[in-house]
Amino acid sequence: MDNDTLLRRSLDAVWHPCTQMKVHETLPLVPIRSGEGPWLIDFEGRRYLDAISSWWVNLFGHANPRIVAALRDQLDTLDHVMLAGFTHEPVVALSEKLSALTGHALGHCFYASDGASAVEIALKMSFHFWRNTGHPGKNRFLSLAGSYHGETLGALAVTDVALFRDAYAPLLRACDTVPSPDWRLAGAGQSPRDAAVTAAIALEAYLAAHHAEVAALIVEPLVQCATGMAMHDAEYLRRARNLCDHYGVHLIADEIAVGCGRTGTFFAHEQAGIRPDFLCLSKGISGGTLPLSLVMTTDAVYAAFWDDSTARGFLHSHSYTGNPLACRAALATLEIFETDGVIAANRRLAAQITAAAAPLAADPRARHFRNTGMIWAFDAATDDPLFARRFHQAAMARGLLLRPLGNTVYFMPPYVVGGEEIELLVDGTIGALDEVLG
């Protein structure tokens, strides 16, 4: 099949996500034939550096041979069995390994397929915990200004992005927001830590007045991704943890995008020296191969559901919960982290990319150039509402997949990029800026 044939058939049959389909009358889809390491390859052999890890999921390159081998082996053993009333080795082994990575503080894993579902699970668990423990009035949720946690109705209720919320507002449960600790909001002479402290003071004021109604605070630790890669100091997490403890509110860490080594530690919250009550993981946990998400929680939460009454159990399920193939892919991903010393290697790689990106950091068109772990971002000096689309096209023409969030250009490359790819990443970005902004 060639590019044009696949493109025509896709437009006729496929409704693409988060897309105004009419755009593709003039902006063609890009048909991809294969993936190889950090590269995507179309039907005519053109190669594109996947600098955003295909929506932040592909950690170790496309068609990673170790993950592929694990999946092939699992296919010969067990493809799927329902997890209600049954269990299997991959889901047990994965749960135990993840628990160990939290020092067994989060010892219970509940599985789903995608990030928004994981957020829904954490919200429902928190609400149901408070009901089971005699506090049914604690049924509201709190999120940060500009937060994004998914697009299902429950997750959308704690998402503060107007584009996603406004169309479905009549269907959503009310949720409150508190100021973001985004360091770009710091006043003159203030540090990122000062911005975090200021936001924490606002959080304390809210909880002092409303804690009796609040079940949980949900936060993306260190980086609020979809809102424009808003980065914050770990001091906010430390203070949020203390405030949640003081006022009897759960802390949900949404690490769907920022976990799995993306921020410089395996879990982002580690950098604050805290543990959340609920931890949501997805995206990179299966190495970008199969849909998988999960929620980890504490013994105390788990114990609140242990009862003879079915109504006091946690009432959530889907048919592919804990799928053996996806769990096996996740186990292979964790094995790569362990055997290859990925966290330490990423720190060296991040330093290399940051050094190479020095011309961007100094470019007046790239405002607020920032970095946390394996995430880089800057805000393009433009108010052009079509900037993201134009920049994306200019980067693709240079063999570089970048997908700005508004005027925020970001890099979230696979952990396997090398010197030539880094050079393309930086030079292609500067070239795209030249073309779009002059």
CORQUIJO-V177041 format. One record per pair of residues at least 6 apart in sequence whose ideal C-beta (glycine too) atoms are under 8 Angstrom apart, sorted by the first residue. I is the first residue (numbers start at 1). J is the second residue. Records with the same first field share a line. If there is no record, write none. Layout:
BEGIN
I: J ; J
END
This chain:
BEGIN
1: 43
2: 43 ; 44
3: 31 ; 42 ; 43 ; 44
6: 31 ; 43
7: 28 ; 29 ; 31
10: 16 ; 29 ; 31
11: 21 ; 24 ; 29
15: 21
16: 24 ; 29
18: 151
23: 389
27: 389 ; 393
30: 42 ; 48 ; 396
31: 42 ; 43
32: 40 ; 41 ; 42
33: 41 ; 42 ; 43
34: 40 ; 41 ; 62 ; 63
35: 41 ; 50 ; 58 ; 61 ; 62 ; 63
36: 61 ; 62 ; 63
37: 61 ; 62 ; 63 ; 414 ; 416
38: 49 ; 50 ; 51 ; 61 ; 62 ; 413 ; 414 ; 416 ; 417 ; 421
39: 47 ; 48 ; 49 ; 50 ; 62
40: 47 ; 48 ; 50 ; 54 ; 62 ; 401
41: 47 ; 48
42: 48
46: 399
47: 399
48: 396 ; 399 ; 400 ; 401
49: 399 ; 400 ; 401 ; 413 ; 417 ; 421 ; 424 ; 425 ; 428
50: 58 ; 62 ; 401 ; 413 ; 414
51: 400 ; 401 ; 402 ; 411 ; 412 ; 413 ; 425
52: 401 ; 402 ; 403 ; 410 ; 411 ; 412 ; 413
53: 59 ; 284 ; 288 ; 412 ; 413 ; 414
54: 62 ; 288
55: 283
56: 225 ; 257 ; 262 ; 283 ; 284 ; 412
57: 283 ; 284 ; 286 ; 287 ; 288
58: 284 ; 287 ; 288 ; 414
59: 260 ; 261 ; 284 ; 287 ; 288 ; 333 ; 414 ; 415
60: 66 ; 67 ; 287 ; 288 ; 333 ; 336 ; 414 ; 415 ; 416
61: 414 ; 416
62: 288
64: 287 ; 289 ; 336
66: 332 ; 335 ; 336
67: 287 ; 289 ; 329 ; 332 ; 333 ; 336
68: 289
69: 332
70: 328 ; 329 ; 331 ; 332
71: 289 ; 290 ; 325 ; 328 ; 329 ; 332
73: 328
74: 90 ; 324 ; 325 ; 328
75: 325
77: 324
78: 88 ; 324
79: 324 ; 325
80: 320 ; 323 ; 324 ; 325
81: 88 ; 324
82: 319 ; 321
83: 91 ; 111 ; 321 ; 322
84: 317 ; 321
88: 322 ; 324 ; 327
89: 324
90: 324 ; 327 ; 328 ; 331
91: 111 ; 322 ; 324 ; 327
93: 327 ; 331
94: 109 ; 327 ; 330 ; 331 ; 334
95: 108 ; 109
97: 331 ; 334
98: 106 ; 109 ; 281 ; 294 ; 296 ; 334
99: 106 ; 107 ; 108 ; 109 ; 296
101: 266 ; 267
102: 267 ; 275 ; 279 ; 296
103: 275
105: 275 ; 298
106: 275 ; 276 ; 279 ; 296 ; 297 ; 298
107: 296 ; 298 ; 299 ; 302
108: 296 ; 297 ; 298 ; 299 ; 301 ; 302
109: 294 ; 295 ; 296
110: 121 ; 125 ; 294 ; 295 ; 297 ; 314 ; 316
111: 292 ; 293 ; 294 ; 321 ; 322 ; 323 ; 327
112: 118 ; 120 ; 121 ; 293 ; 294 ; 295 ; 318 ; 321
113: 291 ; 292 ; 293 ; 318 ; 320 ; 321 ; 323 ; 326
114: 150 ; 282 ; 291 ; 293
115: 149 ; 150 ; 155 ; 254 ; 256 ; 257 ; 280 ; 282 ; 283 ; 293
116: 149 ; 150 ; 151 ; 152 ; 154 ; 155
117: 150 ; 152 ; 293 ; 318
118: 256 ; 280 ; 281 ; 282 ; 293 ; 294 ; 295
119: 149 ; 150 ; 152 ; 154 ; 155 ; 158 ; 218 ; 252 ; 254 ; 256 ; 280
120: 150 ; 152 ; 154 ; 155 ; 316
121: 280 ; 295 ; 316
122: 216 ; 218 ; 252 ; 254 ; 278 ; 280 ; 295 ; 297
123: 141 ; 154 ; 155 ; 158 ; 215 ; 216 ; 218 ; 252
124: 154 ; 314 ; 315 ; 316
125: 278 ; 295 ; 297 ; 301 ; 314
126: 141 ; 215 ; 216 ; 250 ; 252 ; 277 ; 278
127: 138 ; 139 ; 215
128: 305 ; 314 ; 315
129: 215 ; 250 ; 301 ; 304 ; 305
130: 136 ; 138 ; 139 ; 215
131: 139
132: 304 ; 305 ; 307 ; 312
133: 304
137: 212 ; 213
138: 212 ; 213 ; 214 ; 215 ; 248 ; 249
139: 213 ; 215
140: 174 ; 175 ; 176 ; 210 ; 213 ; 214 ; 215
141: 157 ; 158 ; 175 ; 176 ; 214 ; 215 ; 216 ; 217 ; 218
142: 175 ; 176 ; 177 ; 178 ; 206 ; 207 ; 214 ; 216 ; 217 ; 218 ; 249
143: 149 ; 158 ; 159 ; 160 ; 175 ; 176 ; 177 ; 178 ; 217 ; 218 ; 219
144: 160 ; 177 ; 178 ; 179 ; 180 ; 181 ; 199 ; 219 ; 220 ; 224
145: 160 ; 177 ; 178 ; 179 ; 180
146: 160 ; 161 ; 180 ; 182 ; 224 ; 227 ; 228 ; 230
147: 158 ; 159 ; 160 ; 161 ; 177 ; 180 ; 218 ; 219 ; 220 ; 224 ; 227
148: 159 ; 160 ; 161 ; 164 ; 220 ; 224 ; 225 ; 226 ; 227
149: 155 ; 156 ; 158 ; 159 ; 218 ; 220 ; 254
150: 156 ; 159 ; 256
151: 159 ; 164
153: 168 ; 171 ; 172 ; 173
154: 173
156: 164 ; 165 ; 168 ; 172
157: 172 ; 173 ; 174 ; 175
158: 175 ; 218
159: 165
160: 177 ; 227
161: 226 ; 227
165: 172
176: 206 ; 210
178: 199 ; 202 ; 203 ; 206
179: 185 ; 198 ; 199 ; 202 ; 203
180: 199 ; 224 ; 227 ; 230 ; 232
181: 195 ; 196 ; 198 ; 199 ; 200 ; 232 ; 233 ; 236
182: 195 ; 224 ; 230 ; 231 ; 232
183: 191 ; 192 ; 195 ; 196 ; 231 ; 232 ; 233 ; 370
184: 230 ; 368 ; 379
185: 195
186: 192 ; 194 ; 195 ; 198
187: 194
190: 198
191: 233
192: 231 ; 232 ; 233
193: 233 ; 235
195: 232 ; 233
196: 232 ; 233 ; 234 ; 235 ; 236 ; 239
197: 235 ; 236 ; 239
199: 232 ; 236
200: 235 ; 236 ; 239 ; 240 ; 243
203: 217 ; 239 ; 240 ; 243
204: 239 ; 243
207: 214 ; 243 ; 244 ; 246 ; 247 ; 249
208: 247
211: 247 ; 248 ; 249
214: 247 ; 249
215: 249 ; 250
216: 249 ; 250 ; 251 ; 252 ; 277 ; 278
217: 240 ; 244 ; 249 ; 250 ; 251 ; 252
218: 252 ; 254
219: 236 ; 237 ; 240 ; 251 ; 252 ; 253 ; 254
220: 253 ; 254 ; 255 ; 257 ; 258 ; 268
221: 234 ; 237 ; 253 ; 254 ; 255 ; 258 ; 263 ; 267 ; 268 ; 269 ; 271 ; 272
222: 231 ; 232 ; 234 ; 237 ; 258 ; 263 ; 268 ; 271 ; 372 ; 373
223: 229 ; 230 ; 231 ; 232 ; 257 ; 258 ; 263 ; 268 ; 372 ; 375
224: 230 ; 231 ; 232
225: 257 ; 258 ; 375
226: 257 ; 405
227: 405
228: 377 ; 379 ; 405 ; 406 ; 408
229: 370 ; 375 ; 377 ; 405 ; 408 ; 410
231: 370 ; 372 ; 375 ; 377
234: 271 ; 272 ; 273
235: 272
237: 269 ; 271 ; 272 ; 274
238: 272 ; 273 ; 274
240: 251
241: 251 ; 272 ; 274 ; 275 ; 276
243: 249
244: 250 ; 251 ; 277
250: 277 ; 278
251: 274 ; 276 ; 277 ; 278
252: 276 ; 277 ; 278 ; 279 ; 280
253: 267 ; 268 ; 269 ; 276 ; 278 ; 279 ; 280
254: 280
255: 267 ; 268 ; 269 ; 279 ; 280 ; 281
256: 280 ; 281 ; 282 ; 283 ; 293
257: 283
258: 268 ; 375
259: 266 ; 267 ; 268 ; 279 ; 281 ; 283 ; 284 ; 285
260: 266 ; 281 ; 283 ; 284 ; 285 ; 333 ; 337
261: 284 ; 337 ; 342 ; 343 ; 346 ; 373 ; 374 ; 415
262: 268 ; 284 ; 373 ; 374 ; 375 ; 412
263: 271 ; 372 ; 373 ; 374 ; 375
264: 271 ; 343 ; 346 ; 347 ; 350 ; 372 ; 373 ; 374
265: 271 ; 343 ; 373
266: 337 ; 343
267: 279
269: 275 ; 276 ; 279
277: 297 ; 298 ; 301
278: 295 ; 296 ; 297 ; 301
279: 295 ; 296 ; 297
280: 293 ; 294 ; 295
281: 293 ; 294 ; 295 ; 296
282: 292 ; 293 ; 294
284: 333
285: 292 ; 293 ; 294 ; 330 ; 333
286: 292 ; 326 ; 329 ; 330 ; 333
287: 329 ; 330 ; 332 ; 333 ; 336
289: 326 ; 329
290: 323 ; 325 ; 326 ; 329
291: 320 ; 326
292: 323 ; 326 ; 327 ; 329 ; 330
305: 312 ; 313 ; 314
307: 313
320: 326
336: 342
337: 343
342: 415
345: 415
346: 373 ; 374 ; 415
349: 374 ; 415 ; 417
350: 371 ; 373 ; 374
352: 419 ; 422
353: 376 ; 411 ; 413 ; 417 ; 422 ; 425
354: 361 ; 371 ; 376
356: 422 ; 423 ; 425 ; 426
357: 369 ; 376 ; 426
359: 426 ; 430
360: 366 ; 369 ; 378 ; 426 ; 429 ; 430
361: 369 ; 378
363: 430 ; 433
364: 381
365: 380 ; 381 ; 382 ; 433 ; 437
366: 378 ; 379 ; 380 ; 381 ; 409 ; 433
367: 378 ; 379 ; 380 ; 381
368: 377 ; 378 ; 379
369: 376 ; 377 ; 378
370: 376 ; 377 ; 378
371: 377
374: 412 ; 413 ; 415
375: 410 ; 411 ; 412
376: 410 ; 411
377: 408 ; 409 ; 410 ; 411
378: 408 ; 409
379: 407 ; 408 ; 409
380: 387 ; 391 ; 404 ; 407 ; 408 ; 409 ; 433 ; 436 ; 437
381: 437
382: 407 ; 436 ; 437
383: 407
384: 390 ; 407 ; 436
387: 404 ; 406 ; 407 ; 436
388: 403 ; 404 ; 405 ; 406 ; 407
390: 436
391: 402 ; 404 ; 409 ; 432 ; 433 ; 436
392: 402 ; 403 ; 404
394: 431 ; 432 ; 435 ; 436
395: 401 ; 402 ; 428 ; 429 ; 432
398: 424 ; 427 ; 428 ; 431 ; 432
399: 424 ; 428
400: 424 ; 425 ; 428 ; 429 ; 432
402: 409 ; 410 ; 411 ; 428 ; 429 ; 432
404: 410
409: 429
411: 425 ; 429
413: 421 ; 425
417: 425
END
